[in-house]
Amino acid sequence: MKRKKIKKLLNLTSPEDKVLIKGWVRTKRDSKDFLFMEINDGSCLANIQVIANNNLENYSEIQKTTTGSALSIFGKLIESPGKGQKWEVQAEEIEIVSIAPDNYPLQKKRHSDEFLRTIAHLRPRTNKYGAAFRIRSELIYAIHKFYNELGFQCLSTPIITGSDCEGAGEMFRVTSLEPEEVSKQGEMDFNTDFFGQEANLTVSGQLSAEMFALALGDVYTFGPTFRAENSNTSRHVAEFWMLEPEMAFCDLSQNMDHGEELIKALTRHVMEKCEEDLSLFTKFVDKSLAGMLDTLVNSKFARITYTEAIDILLKSNKKFEFKIEYGTDLQSEHERFLAEEYFKKPVFLTDYPKNIKPFYMRMNDDGKTVAAVDLLVPRIGEIIGGSQREERLGFLEKRMEEMNLPKDIYWWYLDSRKFGSVPHSGFGMGFERLIMLITGITNIRDVVPFPRTPGSIDF
């Protein structure tokens, strides 16, 4: 008989004579002639209660089951007389798949996030992390659904690349050379390496996506990106997922329209499809979360320039750890002040000084700023970073010269501006930061299944 998932059983409108469930024991209570067990199979936050009578053939063995043990249960789905639950299973046969030992580390109901990070292989079995990763899964589906309905083409961009999109140089190197041989030679000879040149793990699929946007119109890429940044903040990991749409015939204003539409649509989807899991976070993680989600869905995002943002920060009389100065990047504390305290909602910042932004951003008419945009949100800071791309060959070449970028490496990127170049725009959205925003989880390591951080790659 095919097993049924608990989520489906709990949504049934009538009892069933034969059901098969398989899952793990969350709690067990013994009575004189029977025992109660709460079973969870990961399909939803809720457990289903199972009643096992002492007339079962292996009842004495069932009594030995512990928290975390795995069972296969055949029986009847009947109405539950208990409060707070519609259905329960009257067991007719129980197969013990495995018994968890007494040192199973998830015996009690509440554990600290710090402790659970040390057992990342087990933490999905807790209510909080089970809910978080079901929401993550639903968001992945929602992203593809959103773009499919808009007629975007899904693109898989290279994970191994020879170019540095961001120009920061914080990239993981990929090589087939043996460390012993490199040590013997005293240097990396990339001419003898697999690709014949230096290769790295990608920090962004943007440059590749631009090429396809100039052919297919609207595209998006969604996949892992990597930063070899020695940072131990609550917002950074070495491996994370990035959503990157690229749109032809799209200016900066339309780019912001798209970003706002995306955030609203994904938030609305989770509120509709993950109500039970989301309730855990609104009740136990962040009691202000419901209001934040309502703001995301129903408010019009603010839009100001970088210059206006600097002026607001300087006039705020708030004491910041990092100095506010025109021509420098905003720090997280500055971004959060703007979104959390000043606007109290998401805010787009545009038109940054050219010297703090990459070469591919379109030069504004003032010759000093570029058509860049960041979306700042409460609690997180930056969640989207993008721009209108520089479609004019002469301007692009000049920017590369100013930044001492080798044109021969980017020949293909420059080539795209020679043949049918058009105004186009795009952005990157940090997927894990979106999950943090929607769930109220404050550390990015807690929304990544197995986080990669400096000095840590245990799992």
N, C-alpha and C positions, 0 to 999 in steps of 0.2 A: 504494500500500500504506500502511496506517495505521501510524504509528510506535508503538513500545512503549517505555514508560519503563523506565529502567535498574533501578529498584527492583523492578518486576515481573519483569524478566528474571532478576535475581539470585535470586529466590525460586522459580524454576521447578525442577521435579524431573527434567526430561528435556530433551535438546537439541532444537533446532528448525532446520529447513533454511533457513527464510526469516525474517529479522528486519530491521526498519528502526529504527535509533536516530538521534536527533539531539541534539547537545549541543556542549560546549566542551572544547577540549584543555586538560588539566591538565598533563600531561608528555608528552614525546616522546623516544624513543631510536632512533637509527639503527643498523642493522646492514648487512652487506654486501649482502644480497639482499632485505631486508625491514626494516620499522620497526615499533616498538611505540608505541602511543599510549594514554594513560589518558584516558577520556572521562567527563565528568560532565554530567548534564542537570538537576540541581537537585532531582530527585525523592527523593534520599537522600544520605547522607554518602558512601557508597562510589562509587568509579569502576568502570568496566568496561574491561578491556583489549581493544584492537583491534589485530589483526595485519594489516598491509598489505604484500602481496608486490610485488616490482618488476615483475610482469607486468600490473599495473593500468595501464589506458590513460593515466591522468594522474599516474602515480607521481612524475614529476619535480616536478610542481606540489604534490603532497601532501607531498613532502619539505620544501617551503618553509613549511609551516604552523608556527605559533608558539603559545606558551602564550596562551590566550584566544581562539584562532580557533574559529569555529563550523563544524561539519561535519555532513553527512547521510551516514549509513553503512548500506549494505545488505549483508547477508551471512548467514553461518551462525553459530548459537550452538552452540559446541562445548565439551566439557570441557577445562579448562585444566590443563596439566601443571605449571604453576607453583604454588608454595606460597602459601597464604593466599587463594586465589581458586578458586571452583568452576567458573565459566564465563568464556569469552572469546568475542569475535566475530572470525571469519575474514572479512575484508572482501572483497566481490566488486565493489562499486562504491562510490566515495566522491565525494560532491559537496562542493566547498568553498563554503560559504555566505558566509563572510567571513574575511579574514585580519587578525588583530590586529597592529598595528605593534610595533616593537621597544621603544617607550616605554610599552607596557602596564604600568600601575603595580603589578600583582599578580604579578610575575615570581617573587619568592622565596616561600618557604612561610610565613614568619612576619612579621607586621607588628604594630606597636604599635596599641593601640586608639585612641590619640590621633591617629595618622596616618590610620587608617581612618575616623575621624569627619570628616576633611576630604574624603573621597571616599565619602560615604554612598551615592551612586548605584551604586558598584561593590562595596562591602563585602559585600553578600549573596553574592557569588561566592566568598568565602573559606569554608573549612570551618566555622569558628566561627560566623560570622554566618548562613550557610546553615542550620546546625543550630538556632541560636537562633530563627530566624523560622519554621522548620518546627514547632518546639515551640510557638511562639506561635499558629500556625494551628491546631494540634491542640488547644490549650487553649480556643480560641474554640469549636471544635466540642464539646468536652467540657462547657463551660458550658451550652450550649443543650441538650445531651443530658441533663445532670443535672437541669435544671429541667423539661424536657419529661416526664421519667420521674416527677417529683414532682407533676405536674399544674399547674405554674405557667403563667400566661399571660405571653407576651413582649410588652412594651410599648415603644413608641418615644416618648420624652418630648421636648419642644421643646428645640432647641439655642439658639434665640433666646428670651430670657425678659425679663420686666419685674421679676422679683423676685430678691433675693439670698438664697439658701437658707442660706448659712453666716454671713451678716451681717458678713463681713470686708471687703467693699467692693473686693476685689482682682479686678475683673472687666474684661473687654475690652468696650468700647462698640461697638455696632453702629449705624451711621447711614447715611442716604442723602444727607445734607447735603454740599454741596461745601465743601471746606476754605477756598477763597477767599471764599465767602459768609460762612462763620462768622467768618473773620478780619476781614472788613469790618464785621460787626455787633458784633464784640467779645465774643460769647457764643453758647452753643448754645441755640437756640430749639426745644425738643423739640416744641412745639405744631405746628411746621411740618415736623417730621420724618415719616418714613414711617408710623410707628405712632402718632404724636401724643403720644408720651411717651418717656422714656428706655428704651432697649433694650440688652441685653447678651448676651454668650455665656454659656451656662449653666455653673455650677460644680457642679451636681448636679441629677439628675432626681427627687430624693426627694419633694418636695412634690407634684408631679404624680402620681408613682407611688402616693402615699398615697390619692389620690382614687379610683384604680382598685382598690386593695386593698380599699377600703370598698365596692366593688361586685362585684368578681370574686373576692375572697378572698385569693388568693396571686398576686402578679405580680413581674416583674423587668424592669429596664431595663438595657441594656448598650450603651454608646456613648461618644463623645468628650465630655470636659469640659475646661474651660479656667480657668486662673488667671493673672492679670496680676501675678504675684509676682516681683519682681526678685531671684531666688534662683539661685545657681550651684552648688548642692550636688549631690551624687551621687544624691539622691533626688527631685529636683524638675525638672519641665519645664513649659512653658506649656500644652501640649496633651497630654492623656493619656486613657486609657480607664478607665471606672469601671463596675463591676458593682454594681447596687443592687436587692436583693430587698426587697419590702415584704409583710408577712404580717398578715392580720386574725386576731383572736382569739389573739394571740401575745404573751407577756410577755417580760421581759428574759432569764430563764433559757432559755426556748425559743429566743430569738434567738441566744444563745450556742451552744446545741446545734446550730442550723442552720449557724452559721459554722464550727464545728469539723467538722461533717459535710461541708461544702463543700470546705474545704481538704484534708481527707483524700481525698475522692473525686477531686479534680482532680490531686492529687499521684500517687495510685495510677494514674490513667488515663495520665499521662505515663510513669510507670515501665513500664507494660505496653505502650504503643503507640509509644513513642519511645526504645526501649532503645539503639539504635545512636547516635542523636544525643546522648542523655543521657550515653553513655559518654565522649564527647569532653570533656564538662565535668567528669566525675568524675576523668578522667585528667590533664587539662591545665589546668583552670581552678581547681578547688577539690578537693583530694584528700580533704577531710573531708565532701564533699557527700553521698556515699552514706550515711554515718551520719546526716546531717541529714534526708535523705529518709525513712530508716527511722524516725526520731523523729517526724516529721510524721505518718506513717501509723499508727504503732503506739502512741504514747504518749497518755495522757489529758492534755489541755491544762489547765494550772493556772488557778485563778480566785481573785482577791483584789480587795479594794476599793482605791480610790485612796488612802484614808487608810492602809491597810496597806502599800501600796507606798511611800509617803512615809516611813513608819517604817523599812522595810527599807533604803531608800537612806540615811537618816540614820545608821543603825547599821552601815552597811557599812564605814565608815572609808576608803572609796575617795575619791580626789581627783578631783572632777569640775570641768570648766571652768565649768559653769553652776551657780549656787547652787540647792540644794534647799530649797524653801519651800512650805508648805501653801498652797493657793489659787492656785498658778501651774501652767501647763502643763508637763508633763515634756518634756525635750529628748531628742533622739535618743540621746545618750550614756546617759541615765537608762534609757530604754526598752530599749536593747541590753544594759545591765548586768543588768536584771531577767530578760530572756529568755535571754541567752547565758551569764551567769556564775552568777546566783542559782538560777534554775529549770532552766536548760539545756534548755528546751523552750518552746513557745508558751505565753503566759499572757494571760488576759483580765483587764483592769482595769475595775472598775465603780464607780458611785456617785461621780461627780466633783462638786466644788463647782459650784453653779448659775451662779456669776458667770463661769466660763470656758467655758460651753457654750451652744449656741444655744437660742432661745426654745421650740422645738417639743419639747424633751425632757421627759418626765414628771417632775413634782415628787415627790420622796420624802416620806415622812411626817415626816421631821425638819425639812422646810422649808428646808434648807440645801443639800442635794445633789439631783441628778437621776439618773434611771435611764439613765445613759450607759454605754457599753461600748466599749473599744478592745481589739483583739487585737494583742499585741506578739510578734514572732518574731525569732529570732536573725539577726544580720547586717543586718537591715532596720530593725527597730523597728516602728512601727505599720503594719499592713497592712489592718486593718479598723477602721472607726469607725462606731458606730451607737448606737441607743437604743431604749427603749420610748417611743413617741410620746405626747404629752399629749393624751388623748382627751376631757378634761373642759373644756368651753367656758369656764367661769369661771376656772379655773386658767390656761388658755392666754391669755385676755385680760389677766389680771393680769401675766403674764410679759412680754407685749408692751408693756404700759404701763411696767413697770420698765425695759425696754430702749429705750424711746422709739421703738418701731416703729409706723409708720402703719397703722392697722387698715384703712383704705380700700383700700390696695394688696393686702392679704391677705384681703379680704372673702370670697372664695371658699373659702379655707382655713378660716376661722372658720365659714363656712356648713356645712361638712362635719361639724362637731361638733354641729350642731343637729338633724340628721336621721339617727337610727340610728347614732350614734357608738359605736364598740367599742374595747376595748384592741387596740392593734396595734403592731408593731415592725418594724424593718428596719435595714439598714446599707449602707455603701459599702465595696467592696473595690477597692483600687488594682490594676488588672490588671497593669500593668508591674512593680509590686513583687512580685506573685506570680511572674512570670517570673524576676525576679532571685532570688527565694527558691529556686526549683526548679532553676535553672541554675548558681547561684553567681556570676553576673555581678554586679559591684559598682557599676556606674554605670548609672543608668536610661536614659541617652542611648544605651546599647548594646543596649537591648531595644525601642527605638522605631524604626520604619523610617526616618523622617526627623524627628529631634528638633527641637522648637521651643523655643529658649532665648533669654534676653535678648540682643538684638543679633545674632541669627542666624536667618535664614529663607532660606538660600541655595537649598535644593533644593525 
